[in-house]
Amino acid sequence: MIHRTTFNITLATLLLLTSCLNKNKPSEQKNRNTPTLISWSNEFVMKHSENDYLYYDDHKNFINDYFSVNYHEKQIIATTLIEVNCIDSIIGKIDVSNDTIYLIRDILMTDDRVCSEFHKFTFTISNPNDNKYKIISVK
């Protein structure tokens, strides 16, 4: 009788665990279809100048010469101009929301000194479903 009870508890536990594992599979599948950042790079373009207020006031026109989006073999190559503090450690990142990909930079380490400059960031993004996305460069 003890063996049968132990067997029933073990079986019930296995069934519960299996059902929990199966519930995670749809979200894993969804994540595989979501664009992800493959790589990024940045290069210095220019130092801060008196017209830099346009980066915030007229962002689209200010970055226009550096902004591009190309779709190629299930990848998106996007470039943009981003203001950085030349002392900070930064990385390129993306945020995905519905049909929009936001190109951003994340500050890893901040220095108290301020020296603003602009870098051209290049983002290589996976695009498993070859979808067209709205690409936005975040200030």
Summary of the structure (lengths in Angstrom):
residues: 139
radius of gyration: 23.2
end to end distance: 69.2
largest distance: 85.6
contacts: 336
relative contact order: 0.23
helix: 32%
strand: 44%
